[in-house]
Amino acid sequence: MRALLRGLWEGWAMAAARDPPEVSLREATQRKLRRFSELRGKVVAPGEFWDIVAITAADEKQELAYNQQLSEKLKRKELPLGVQYHVFVDPAGAKIGNGGSTLCALQCLEKLCGDKWNSFTILLIHSGGYSQRLPNASALGKIFTALPLGNPIYQMLELKLAMYIDFPSHMNPGILVTCADDIELYSIGEFEFIRFDKPGFTALAHPSSLTIGTTHGVFVLEPFDDLKHRDLEYRSCHRFLHKPSIEKMYQFNAVCRSGHFCQQDFAGGDIADLKLDSDYVYTDSLFYMDHKSAKMLLAFYEKIGTLNCEIDAYGDFLQALGPGATVEYTRNTSNVIKEESELVEMRQRIFHLLKGTSLNVVVLNNSKFYHIGTTEEYLFYFTSDNSLKSELGLQSITFSIFPDTPECSGKTSCIIQSILDSTCSVAPGSVVEYSRLGPDVSVGENCIISGSHIITKAPLPAYSFVCSLSLKMNRCLKYSTMAFGVQDNLKKSVKTLSDIKLLQFFGVCFLSCLDVWNLKVTEELFSGNKTCLSLWTARIFPVCSSLSDSVTTSLRMLNAVKNKSAFNLNSYRLLSIEEMLIYKDVEDMITYREQIFLEVSLKSNLI
C-alpha cells in the first residue's frame, strides 16, 4: 500500500512539474512546424522523410488539378525534394469510397514500384471528394486548402507533412492512411516517439466526449494496469465501433470513467460542450497498416476485379480487427448514404479477410483532433477558436496587403494571400483568400470570399459565400462565380421538380429565388441526374468574360434575393457548380494566385 501511495505521489509530482497540457501541445506543434520548414526545398536524406506521398483523386480532372499544383509547389520549393509525390485516381464508374480508393492506391503502388514498395514508408492522403460542404475547396481540392500560416503560405498538404514529420523514421515499411480535411496535434515526452512497428494495423486515439464519439470511430481498449495516464500509451484494441450510439459505447465498455481528465484535455478540435470530469471515449484519426496487411488487401482487390459499392477505410477495415470483432456491423447500413446491393456482401468478405488481424492503438492523452471540412468549421477555426490559433500560430493576416487590424482574443477576420484596398472593411468572422477587393468594398460578418476580384462598392451581406472559378469553354477563357449562403446545404436533394420548394438558397425558398431571377422551373434548370435535384446541380450561375464582371453579376443575383428585387438571369449562359468543375481551368486559377503572390512579395520587399 505504501509503495502504491508513493507511486501515486510521484506521478502527481511529475505531472505538477510538467508544463500545462496546452503549453506542451503548442510547443510540440511549433517544433514540428520548424522542422518541416527546414526541409522545404531541400533534398531529404534516406529515412528522413516519406519515400512516397500519395494523394487520391476522384476523377481525371481532379487528378490533373492535383498534379499541376504539386508541380508548382515543387518548382517553388515549397515541399521537401527527393521524394516521390503521386496522385492516384479512382477508376471510372461507381463511387468506391475512401476504402475503395485505398485498395485502388495499393494497386497503383504495385504497378508503379513493383516489389520495391515493400521497403517504402508511404503516406496516403484521401482527397477524392468534391467538398460540397466547403465549396471553396471543390475546384482545387481539400488537400490544397489554404491556411493562415507560413511564408509562403501553408496549405493542408504542408501542414499534414509537418505534423507527421517524426513518423517515417520510426515506422516499418507500410502505409499511413489519413484524410485531407483534418488536423491531428499531439504532445508526448521529449525523448518519446510514436512508433508504427507492430504487425497488422496501428491507429492513433484521442480522448473525446461521448457526443463526438457518435460521429467518429471509437476504440474498445483492452484493460490497462497502469494507474496513471501518460501522454503516450501503447494499447491493444479489443474491437472498433464506427459512429456508435452513446448506448452502444457503454454496452461495449468503450467509455472511460471520469476523473482522469479536465476539460482542456479532450480532443477539443470538435466543437463540443464538454463538462468537467465527463466520461470520455477514445476516437480515431489516422491509421497505419504494415506491408503484409497491405499486400493481403491488394490480393483481395485484384481477385474481386471491379468494385461497385462504397467501402469505408475506417468503418469497413478497422471494424474487422481485434479479438472482439463480430460480423454484425456488416449489415448495419444506417450510416450509408447510398446502399448498393453488393455492399453487405463486400463488407462480409472484407471482415473474413481481416478477421484475426491485430489492431494496435497509440493513445495520445494530450492531443487534439480538428476537422475542417464544412463552412461552419472553416470560419470558426480561422476566425474564432483561440486554441487552434495558439497551437498552430495562425494569423489574422497572412501574406497579404491589407491595413493592419488589431489582434484581439475574440473573433477576427482572416485574410490569406489577398490584396485589399485600404478603404475596404472585412467584418469579424469572415475569411478572404486568394482575392482582390477594391475601394470601399464592405464584407459582412461570417462570409467566405475565395478567388474573386470584387470592385463593386455594394456591401456583401453577412453569411455570404462567394467563390470564383476560371473556365475553359470552347477554347475561350471564361469566368463564373458561385454565390449563396454559407449555411446553405448544397448536398440536400429532391427527386422531382415539384419538390424544389423544399430547397433553400440564402435561407429563402428556392422557388421564390427562381421568380426573382425570372427563371422557369424545367428539367433543363438542373444538370446531371434529373432525379437528384439540388443547389449543386442548379444552373443558376452566370458565365462572364472577366473575373470582376463574374463576381459583380453573381453578387447582384445574391442581393436580389436578399432585397427581394428582380434581377433577370435569362440573358446569361448559366452553369451549375457541378458543370463549373467540369469546365474549370486550373492553370488560369493557379496563375491568378501566382500574380497575387508576386505582387505581395514585391510590395513586402519595398516596405
PAVOTOR-363371 format. One record per residue: residue in one letter; x, y, z of N, C-alpha, C, O in turn. Coordinates in steps of 0.1 Angstrom, whole numbers, plus 5000, padded with zeros to 4 digits. Each point is the difference from the previous one (the first is absolute). Last residue first. Example, Ala and Ser with C-alpha at 12.3 -4.5 7.8 and 13.67 -1.06 7.14 Angstrom:
<nodes>
S512849785071500950115000499250115008500550115001 A499849324998499150125000500950125000501050005007 
</nodes>
This chain:
<nodes>
I508654764514499750065012501250005010499950065011 L500149734946500250144999499750075013500550115002 N498949424992501450035000500350154999501150055004 S494449794995500649975013501550045001500550045010 K497149994949499750115009500549985014500450095007 L500249574961500750124995499750125010501050075004 S496849515003501549995002500750134997500950055007 V494549924983500250015015501550005003500550075008 E498349854947499850145004500250025015500550115004 L499949464979501150084995499850155004500950075004 F495649625006501249965007501250104997500650055008 I495449974967499850065013501349985009500450095007 Q499549704951500150154998499850075014500750095003 E498749444996501450044998500250154999500950055005 R494749774995500649995014501550054999500550065009 Y497349894950499550125008500550005014500450115005 T500849524968500650134995499550125008500850095004 I497149505003501450005006500750124997500750065008 M495249874971499850035014501350015008500250085009 D499849794945499750155002499850035014500450115005 E500349444985501250084997499850145002500850075005 V495649624998500950005012501250094998500450075009 D494649924972501350024994501050015011500250115005 K494549664989501050085007501350004993500549904994 Y495149884996500650094991501250085007500650084993 I496849605031500449934988500850094991500949964993 L497350215047501149915003500549924987501149974999 M495050304999501150095001501349925003501150034995 E494749755004500550034987501350095001500949984992 E496849925048500449874994500750024987501049944997 I496850425023501349985006500649874995501249994997 S495450234970499949955014501549995005500950014993 L497450354968500649875003499749965015499750095008 L498650274948500149975014500549865002499849914992 R500050554972500149855000500349965015500850065007 Y496350394982501349945003500049854997499049935001 S497250374998500950044989501449945001500850024992 N495549925040499749934988501050044989500249924990 L499150235058501249924996499949934986500949934996 N497050525035499849904989501249934996501050064996 F497050185050501250004992499949894990500149885003 A496750405038500149924988501450024994500550114999 S498449935055499850084988500449924987500949925001 K499450005050498749964993499750104989498950054998 N505149915031499250125000498649984994499250094999 K504149555003500050065014499050115001499350025010 V501449784948499349915009499850065014499050005006 A503650234963498650004995499149915009498950045004 N505849975002499450115006498550014996499250055008 L503449624972499949975014499350115007499149975008 M501850084946499049905002499849965015498949975005 R504550334984498750064997498949905002499050045005 L505449814999499750085012498650074997499250025010 S502749754954499549915011499650075012499149955007 T502850314959498849944996499449915010498850005003 T505550185004499050115001498649944997499050035006 V504849694988499750025014498850105002499149985007 S502549954949499449885005499650015015498949975004 D503650374974498650004996499249885006498850015003 S505850025005499350105008498550004996499250025008 L503749694967499949965014499250105008499049965007 S500150004940501150045009499749965014498849975004 S498349914960501350014993501150045009501249984996 C494349735019500450134996501450004994500749905001 V494649785018501450004994500350144994499250054993 P497249795049500350064987501449984996500950005008 F495749705024501250085001500450054986500449924992 I496149755020499550145004501250105000499850125003 R498649354991500650094990499650145003499050054993 A501449505040499150104995500850104991501050055004 T500649575024499749974986499150104993499749994988 W501650045058501249964994499949984985500950034992 L495450055038500750124996501349974993500550094993 S495949535000500650075012500650144996500150034988 L497249464996500050144997500550085013499449985010 C500149534967500850045011500350154998501050044996 T496949694971499349965012500750035013499749955011 K502050144945498850075001499149955011498950065002 N506649954988498949915003498750085003500050085009 G503550234967500249865005498749925002499150014992 S500450525009501049924993500049865006499549985011 F496450424987501049925008500949924991499549954990 L497050334994500550095011501149925007500850075007 E496449744959501350064995500650095011501150044998 E494649755008501149915002501450064996501049965005 T495450395010500049894990501149915004500950035008 V496850455008500249875007499949894989498849964997 K502750584995498949905000500449875006501249964999 L500550575010500449874994498849915002499349995010 N501650495006499349984987500449874993500149994988 W501350205056501049994989499349984986500750004990 V496850015051500750125001501050014987500150114995 D497549495012499150114996500750134999499950084991 L502449555026499849994986499150114994500250054989 C500349925058501250054994499949994985500450104993 S496349705032499850155001501250064993499950114993 L500349435013498950034990499850164999499950054989 F502949765044500750004987499050044989500450074991 C499350095061499549894992500550024986499950104993 V503150115045498750034993499649884992500849934994 G503450125030498950005010498750034994499050015008 F504949954965500250115009498850015010499550115003 F499249554967501150084995500150125009499150095000 Q498349395002500250145004501350064995501049935001 L495049634989501450055000500050155004499150074998 L496949694995500649965013501450045001500649995011 K496750074950499650105010500649965014500050095009 I500349634952501150095002499750125010500850075004 D496349544979500650005014501150115002500550015011 S497249884947499050055009500550025014499450075008 L503349734958499950144999499050065009500250125005 T502149425009499150054989500050155000500450065010 K502349675021499949914988499250064989500249964988 V503250285051498749954998499949924987500850024991 S503450145046499449994987498649955001499649945010 K505150285018498649965001499449994986500150104992 K504450065016499849864998498649955000499649894995 L502050565014500149974986499849854997499749974988 N498850395051500449864999500049964985499049984994 D501850525034499249924991500649864999501249975000 Q500750405026499249905007499149924990499349915005 V503450464981500949905006499349895007500649895002 G497250374955500250025015500949895005500049894996 F500650284953498849955008500350035014500850085004 A501649924943499750095012498749955006499049984994 M505249914966498949945008499850105012500950045007 T501250074943500150015014498849945007498950044998 S504249964952498749985007500250005015501049955005 Y501650154942500050005015498649985005499050054994 K504549864959498850065005500149995016500949945005 L502149974946500150025014498850085005499750114995 C500749554960500050145005500050015015499449915006 R500249694965501450054999500150155004501050064998 N494949695009500350014985501350084998500150094991 M499449935056498849964992500250034986500250124996 K502249875056500449994986498849944992499749885002 L500950425048499449894992500650004986500450104994 S500350085061500350024986499549884993500149895004 L497850295043500849904993500350054986499150064994 S499250145060500150014985500949894994501049965006 C495750155041501249934995500050004985499149954993 V498150225055500450054987501349934995501050035006 F494949995036501049924994500250044986499149994992 S498650265055500149974985501149914997501150015007 Y497250205037499849854997500049974984499349914996 A499950605014500549905010499649864996499049984994 P501350384966499249975012500749905009500749924996 L501650444973499749864999499249965013500550035011 P499650474963500449925012499749854997499049974995 A502250404966498849945008500549915011500949924998 K501950304968499950065014498849955008499950025012 T503249744947498850075003500050055014500649945009 I502849784971500250154998498750085004500150125001 I502649365005498850085003500350154998500850055008 H501049434980500550144998498750095001499250004991 S502349465027499250104994500750134998501050035006 G499949515017500450014986499350114992499849994988 S497949925058501249924995500250034985499049994992 I498250145058500350064987501249934995501150005006 I495049965035501149934994500250064986499149984992 C498450205058500049974986501249924996501050015007 N497350205037499849864997499949974985499149924996 E500050595015500649895008499749864996499049984993 G501350434970499349975013500749895008500949944996 V501450414968499649865002499449985013500550045011 S500650374951499649985014499549855001499049974995 V504050404972499349885000499849975015500950015008 D501550384974498750015007499249874999498850005003 P505250004963499750115009498649985006499049984992 G502949564990500250144996499650105011499649965010 L502249514990498950085003500350154998501050055006 R500849414981500350154999498750075003499049984994 S503149495018499050094995500650144999500950035007 Y500349515015500350014986499150104993499549974989 E498449955057501249944995500250014985499050014992 V498250155057500250044986501349934995501050025007 V495049955036501349954994500050054985499149984993 S498150165057500049984986501449964995501050045006 G497650105040499449874996500049974986499549894996 P500650635018500549885007499349874996498850014997 A501450384966499449985014500649885006500449904994 V501650444969499749865001499549975014500850025010 S500250424953499749965014499649854999499149974992 C503950434976499149885002499749995015500750055009 T502350284970498650045005499149895001498850025002 S505749924983500150065014498650045005499850025012 D500849584952500150145000499950055015499449945008 L502349574979498850075003500350155001501150045005 I500849434979500350154999498850085002499049994992 S502949475023499150094993500550155000500950035008 Q500349515016500550034987499050074991499649964990 I498249965054501049914995500450044986499249994991 I498050195056500350044987501249914996501150015006 C494850045033501149934997500350024985499149974991 S498250275056499949964986501349924997501050015007 T497049975043500750094991499749964985499449904998 K498950025059499949974986500750104991499850125003 G502049885046498749964995500149964985501049974995 S502750205031499749865004498649954995499849885000 C503450494974499249995013499749865002500149914992 E503050464974499749865005499250015013500350085008 P499650314952500549965014499749855003498849964998 T502250214952498950005009500449965014500949915000 D501450314951500149925012498750025008499450105002 P500649944945500350085012500049925012499149925002 F502249854953498750045006500450085012500949975008 I501349674955500050145001498750055005499050004993 S503649505015498950084994500450155001500850045008 F500749515014500650034987499050084991499649954989 T498149955054501149924996500450034985499249984991 I497750195056500450044986501349924996501050015007 S497049875033498850064994500350054986499149994992 Q503449585031500050144999498750064995499349934992 L502949595035499250064989500050155001499950055011 G502449575015500550144997499350064988500650074992 L498649505032500750004987500650134997500850014990 E497049925052500849884998500850014986501149955000 S495850405012501250005009500949884996501250025000 K494750014978500750124996501450005008501050034995 L495749655016500749974988500950114995501249984996 S496250125042500849885002500949964988501250005001 N495450354999501350045005500949895002501250015000 D494450084968500649905009501450035004500949994992 S496550274975499450015013500749915011500150045011 T500950014939499750135005499650015015500150115006 F501149494967500950104995499750145006500950094999 Y496549525013501449975003500950114995501150035006 F494249994984500250005015501549995003500550075008 L498149914946499850135006500450005015500750095005 Y499249494974501050094993500050145007501150055003 E495549645008501349975007501150094995500850055008 E495050004971499950045014501349975007500550095008 T499049764947500150155001500050055015500750095003 T501149424989498850074997500250155001501050045006 G502449625003499449954988498750074996499449964990 I504649985047499750134993499449964986500750024990 H500649775063499449974987499750134993499250085006 Y504249735036499250114994499649964987500849954991 F501449845058499649974986499050114995499050025006 K505149905036498750064995499849964985501049994993 S502049865057499950024985498650064997499150005008 N503549765032500150144999500050034985501050024993 N498649545019499250065010500050155000499150075005 L501649514961500750135002499150085009499050064996 V501849394988499250105007500850125003501150005006 V499049594958500950095007499250115006499450094993 V499649374991499550145002501150085007500549965011 N498549554957500850075011499650155000499750064990 L498349464990499850154999500750055013499550005011 S500749504958500150085012499850154997500350054990 T497749504984501150104999499950095013498950055004 G497849624988501249955006501250094999501049985007 K495350074956499749955014501249935005500749924993 L498750284962500850065010499949945014500850045009 L496749794953501450014995500950055012501149955002 H494250025003500749875001501450014995500849925005 F496750484992500149955014500749875001500949985009 I498250194949501150075006500149965014501249985005 R495249844972501249954995501250075006501049935002 Q494850235009500249875006501349944995500749935008 R497950484973500450025014500449865006501049995008 M497050004950501450044999500650035014501149965003 E494349924993500949894996501450045000500949925005 V496050425003500049915011501049884997500849965008 L498450364956500750055012500249905011501149985005 E496750014949501149925004500750035013500949935005 S495250304976499749865003501249925004499849905008 E500050635003500149914988499749865004500249965011 E498750535012500249865003500049924987498949974994 K502150565023499449924989500449855002501249965000 I499950345034499150094993499349924989498850024998 V502949795051500350004985499050094993498849985001 N501349885047500950124997500350014985500850084996 S496449565021499450135005500950124996499450114999 T500949394994500250094990499450145003499750084992 N501949405028499650135005500350114989501150044999 R500349505000498650014996499450135004498850044997 T505649835014500049994986498650024994499850054989 Y501449915059500150134994499850004985499650114995 E500749485031498750075000500050134993499150044993 V504549625017499650024986498750094999499650044990 T504449985049498949914996499550044986500250124997 A504449965040499250034988499049904997500349885000 G503250145036498550015003499250034988498850015002 P506149954998499449875004498550015003499349894999 G503350434964499949985015499349885004499149954992 L499750314961501249975007499849985015499050045005 A497950104959500349864998501149955009500349885001 Q498350584995499049925007500249854999499549935008 L503350394968500349995014499049925008500349945010 F499050124942501349935003500249995015500249895005 D495950334979500049874994501349925002500049885000 G499150585017498949915004500149864995499649915007 Y503850404979499950005015499049905004500249905007 A500450194947501349955006500049985015500749925005 D495150044961500650105009501249945006500049895006 I497150034945500649945012500650115009500750084994 E495449874964500950095008500549925012499249965008 C499549814943499450065012501050085008501249984998 N499749734963498850074996499350065012498850044999 L506349744981499250045012498850094996500250104993 T503049514979499450135001499250025012499249915004 G504149714997500050074987499450145001500850105002 I500349535031498650034997499950084987498850014994 K505549855020499249884998498550044997499449944992 E503950385019500249954987499249884997499749974988 Y500150225055499450094990500249954986499150014991 F502849755045498649995000499450094989499049954993 A505650075014499649874994498549984999499549954990 L502150435033500350014986499649874992499350014990 L500650005058498950084994500150014985499050004993 M504549795029498949925002498750074994499249944993 K504950295010500049904989498849915000499549964990 A501050365045499850074988499949904988499250014991 S502149835051498650035000499650064987498949974994 K505749975013499349874999498550014999499349944991 H503550445018500049964986499349874997499349984990 D499050325051501349954996499949954985498949984995 M498150425026500049854998501349964995500650074991 Y496950385037501149944993499749854997499449935009 F497450555002500549875004501149954990500150054989 L496950435033500749934990500449865004499949965012 S496650245015500450104990500749934989499349964990 D497149925057501149984989500450124993499350105001 T498849845053499650004986501149994990501250035004 Y497249865051501250024991499549994985499549904996 V497650275050500449884991501250044993500450124999 Y496950055050500550024987500349874993500049905005 D497350395040500549874994500450034986499650094994 S500750335038499149924992500649864997501249985000 D500550435026499949875005498949914993499349925006 L500050584984501149955007499749865005498949965004 K498850194952499950035014501249945007500649904996 L498350264950500549905010499950055014500250125003 D497949964945499850065013500449905010499249915004 A502750174944499249925009499950075014500850075004 I501549934944499250105008499149925009499049954995 D505849874987498649994997499250105009500350005012 G504249964996499950054987498550004995499650094994 G502549745048499150125000499950064986499350104998 A501849455030500350034986499150124996499049994994 F502249985058499249924990500550054986500550104998 D501150085044500749894995499249924989500649924994 Q498050485031500950034989500749884995500650004989 Q496349975049499450044987500950014989499849964989 C501849725049499250115001499650054986500549944990 F500849545029500250124992499250125004498949985006 H501049595017501450004995500350134993501150055000 G494549845018501050025011501450014995500950065007 S494549664973500550145003501050005011500249905007 R499149664961499350085010500650135003501250024998 C498449704954500950025012499450095010499450104996 V498549584962500050125008501049995012500049915007 A498749734962500950104993500250125009501050084997 N496349485007501150055009501050084993501249995003 F494449844980501249934996501350045008501149974996 Q494550235012499849864999501249924997500249895006 Y499950594995499949945013499949854999500649925008 M499350304952501350025006500049955014501049935004 K494950064973501049904996501450025005500649905003 E496150435005499649885007501049884996500349925009 I500150494970500650015013499649875008500849955008 S499650004940499150085009500750005013500949915003 P502350034954499049935009499150105007500450115002 K503349884959498950095003498949945008498849994996 H504649664997499950114990498850085002498849954998 L504749715032498650034997500050134991500750095002 F502949485014499850144995498650024996499449924993 R503749735043499150014988499950154997500350095008 H503049755022499149885000499150004987499949904994 C505250335013498550034999499249874999500449914992 S504550275032499449914991498550034999499450035010 R504950325002498949925005499649904989500350024988 Y503650385029499749894990499149905005500249945010 E500850615002499749875004499849904989499350044990 L502250515026500149904989499849865007500749965009 D498850425018499750064987500049904989499250024990 R499649795058501150074994499650064987499049964994 H498449865054500150024986501250074995500450105007 K498949565037500050144996500150014984500749924994 L499149665030499050085007500050154995499050065001 D502049444973500750125006498950105006499050024994 D499949564982500349995014500650135006499850025012 F496549854948501350065001500350015015499250055008 P497249684953500350055014501550055001500849944994 E497250074957500249895010500350075013500550115001 L496550174964501449965003500049885010499149985008 V497850254953499749935013501449945004500349894994 F498550554973500749885003499549945013499850085010 V497950244948500349995015500749875003499549894995 G499250484961500349875004500450005015500750095004 H496050304980501449954997500049855002499049945004 T497350355007500350044986501449954995500450044990 T497849895055498949964991500250034986499449944991 G503650205044500249864997498949954990500249914993 I499750535027500949994989500149864995500149974988 T497550095051499250064988500949994988499549974989 L502349915052499249894995499250054987499849934991 S504950305020498849995007499149894993500349964989 S505150005010498950084994498749985008499949915008 P505949964985498950015010499050104995500350114996 H502849604970500050135007498850005010498949964996 A504649704971498850015007500050135009501150035006 L501349684947500150105011498750025007498949994993 A502949544982499250134999500350095011500449965011 T501449564960500350095012499350134998500150064989 F500049384990499650144999500450085013499949945011 G502849614973498650044998499850154999500750064993 P503749785032499349944989498550045000499550035011 K504250315009499449875004499349944988499550074991 D502850375013500949894998499449865004500749905000 F498950655001499149914992500849884996500549994989 R499950425051500649894992498949934993499049955006 I502150555020499049914996500649904990500550034990 F502450205049499650014986498849914998499949895006 E503350385036499149904996499750024985500050124995 F502650175036500849894995499149884995500549894998 E497550505021501150064992500849894993500450024988 G494449895024501250035007501250044991500049964988 I495250144993500549885007501350045007500550114998 S494950124973501250025008500349875007499249945007 Y497650244947500349915012501350055007500950054993 L494950034964501150065008500249915012499149955006 E498450034943500249935013501250075006501150004994 I494950114966501350035006500149935013499250015009 D497749954941500150015015501550025004500949994992 D497249954962499350115006500150005015499150065007 A502649604960500550134996499550125008500650105000 C500349365016499150084992500450144998500850055008 T502049455000499450125007499150074990499949964988 V503749585021498850044993499450125008499749985012 L505249744981499350085009498850064993500250074990 I503149475000499250124995499350075012499349935007 G505549754987498649995000499450134996500650094995 P504349715028499450024987498549975000499549905006 N502350265040500449894991499450034986499050074999 M502350325037498949934994500649894991500950024992 H501050385030499649915011498949904995499149965007 S502750404966501249945005499749905012501049945005 P495450314972500749914991501249935007500349884997 F497050465028499549864998500949914991500349895004 D499950605010500749915008499749854996500749915005 I497150484975501450004997500849905007501049954995 Y494150195001500449865000501549994998500549894996 M497350535005499549935012500549865001500149945010 A500950324950500750055012499649935013500949965008 L497049944951501449954999500750055013500949935005 K494750224990500049865002501549955001500449925009 L499050524978499749985015500049855003500649965010 E499950174945501250035008499849985014500949955007 L495349994965501149904997501250035009500649905006 M495750404995499949885008501049904998500449935009 Q501350544980498749944997499949885008500949965007 Y502250514999499849865001498649974994499050075002 I504150374984498949945008500049855000500349944989 P504450305003498750014994498949925008500449925008 N500950195021500450094990501049924991501249995004 G494749935039501249974992500350114989499150084997 L495849845022501349965007501149994990499749964988 P495050045011500650135004501349985007500150035012 L497949624950500050035014500650145003500950044993 A496749664962501050105005499750025015498949995005 T500149574963499350105007501150095007500949955007 F499549634966500750134996499250125006500150114995 I498449445011501449995005500850134996501150025005 K494449924980500050025014501550005006500350085009 G498450064939500249895008500150035015500750105003 L498350164954501449975001500349895011501149965001 A494350194989500750014987501449955001500549924991 S496750105049499549914990500850004987500349894995 A499950385048501049904998499649904988500849914997 N496450445018501250074995501149904999501150044994 P494649825022500250004986501250084995500449994989 L497749735053500950115000500550024985501149974996 R495749705012499750085013501050115002499950085009 Q500449624954498750074998499750085013499250095000 S504949634980499950115011498850084999500050125000 Y501649484974499850134994499750115010499650114996 G503749425009498650055000499950134993501050064996 G503149665014499349984988498550054999499449984990 S504949975040499550144997499249994987500050094992 H503249615047498749994992499550144998499750085009 I505449724999499150105004498750004991500150014988 L504649685028498850004991499050105005499449985011 L506249884995498950085006498950014989500250054989 I504249605022499150074990498950075008499449955009 T505749774991499150065009499150104992500650084993 F502249464989499750145001499150045011499249925005 S502349644977501050055009499850155002500850075006 N496649664965499949935013501150055010500049955011 W499450204942499250075011499949925013499550065010 K502849784949500750095008499250075012500650045010 D498149644954500249955013500750105009500149975012 G497550254948500349865001500249955014499250045009 C499550414975501349975006500449855000501149975003 L494950234976501050114999501349955005501150034994 K495049705009500350024985501250104999500949984991 E497449945052500649874995500550024986501049964996 L496650395024501449995006500749874994501250014997 C494250064993500950104993501449995004501050014992 Q495849735031500349944986500950104992500849954993 L497750195049500949895002500449944986501249964998 A495550375004501350065001501149895002501150014995 C494349875003500550044987501450065001500849974991 L497149925049500349874992500550044987501049944995 T497550425031501249935006500449884992501249984997 S494850234992501250084995501349945006501050004993 G494949825022500349964986501250074994500849944993 G497850205049500549865001500349944986501149944998 N496950495007501450005002500649865003501249994998 G494650064968500350045014501550005003500849964991 I496649954966500549885008500550045014500549925007 K496050224947500850055011500449895009499249915004 A499949984944499350025013501050075010501249984999 G500650094954498949915003499450035014499950125003 A505449924978498750064996498949905003500249885001 P504350135029499549954987498650064997499350035009 D504250245022499149895001499649964986499950084991 V504950155019498650034997499149875001500549894996 F504450335024499449874996498550034998499350035009 V505750254994498550015001499449874994500349974989 H504950175034499149954990498650035003499650025011 Y506050075002498750055002499149954989500350024988 Q504849865035499049974989498750065004499449955010 V505550255005498949915005499149984987499950084992 G503950235012500549865000499049905005500349895004 L499150615013500349954987500649865002500449965011 P495950375018501349935000500349944986499049954994 L497950475004499949875006501449945001500950054993 E498250384988499250015012499949865007499449995011 K502950214946500749945011499250025014500650035010 R498250074942500350115010500649955012500250085010 K498749614957500750104993500450115009501150064999 L496149615018501449954998500850104993501250025004 K494350085000500649995013501449965000500950065006 E496549924954500350145004500750015014501050075001 S497549514984501150044991500450145004501250035001 L495049795020501249945005501350054992501050035006 Q494850104978500350075012501349945007500850085005 Q497549714956500450144997500450075012501150085000 N497049505006501449994994500550144996501250025002 Y494349955013501049975011501449994995500950055007 A495650014961500150125009501149985011500750085003 L498249554969500850104993500250135008501150055001 E496149615017501449954999500950104993501150035005 Q494350054995500550035013501549955001500850075006 K496849834955500150155001500750045014500850095000 E498249454992501250044992500150165001501250055000 D496349715041499949984986501350074993500850065007 A498849915041498749934996499949974986499449904996 A505250115036499150094992498849934995500049884998 T504450085042499049944991499250114994499850105006 I505549885010498750065003499049944990500349984989 A505049915034499049984990498750065004499650005012 V506149974998498850075005498949994989500250054989 I504749675025498950034990498950085008499649965011 D504449945011500549964987498950044989500450054990 W500350225058499349904993500749964987500550084993 F502750115042498750054997499349884993500649894998 E503850065019499750125007498550054997499450075009 G503049544971499449975013499650135008499449995011 P504150094951499249885001499649975015500750025009 A500050494977500849885001499249885001498850015004 V499750464971500049935013500949884999500249944989 V499750554985500049864997500249925013501050025007 K496750484990501349935001499849854997498949955002 G497550405000501050034990501349945000500950034992 R496549965053499450054987501150044990500950085003 L499949775043500149904989499450054987500349944990 E499650315052501449984997500249904988501050014992 S494750075026500550124993501449994996500450054989 F497749625038499549994986500550124992500449984989 R500550035057500849884994499649994985500849984991 R496850335036501450054997500849894993500750034990 L495049855024499950104989501450054996500350024989 K499349705048499849924988499950104988500549974989 R499850225054501349934997499849924986500950004992 Q495350215027500950104994501449934996500650044990 T496249705033499550044986500950094993500449984989 A500449915057500349884991499650034986500749964990 E498350375042501549994998500349894990500950014992 R494650055022500450104991501549994997500450024988 L497949685043499449974987500450114990500449974988 S500850095057500849894994499549964986500849974991 V496750355034501350054997500849904993500750034990 E495049855025499950084989501450064996500250034988 P499449695051499849934987500050094988500649974990 P502350185052498649984998499849944986500850024991 D503949895030499350114995498549974999499749884999 R503149855038499950024985499350134997499350065008 A501149785037501250064995500050024985500850094995 A495749685028500050145004501250084995499950124997 A499749414995499050084992500050145004499950094991 M502949635033500550014987499050084991500450094992 A498349815052501150105000500650024986500350114996 W496449555010499450145002501150104999499850114994 G501649455005499350034988499450145000500050074991 E502049765048501050034990499450044987500450094993 W496749765041500650135004501050044989500050124996 L498149455001499050114996500650145003499850094992 G502849545021500050014985499050114996500250074990 R500149835056501250074995500050024985500450114995 L496249645024499850145003501250084996499950114994 L500449425002498950054991499850155002500050084990 A502949695039500650024986499050064990500450084992 R498049815051500950125001500750024986500250124996 M497149505009499250125000500950135000499750094993 
</nodes>
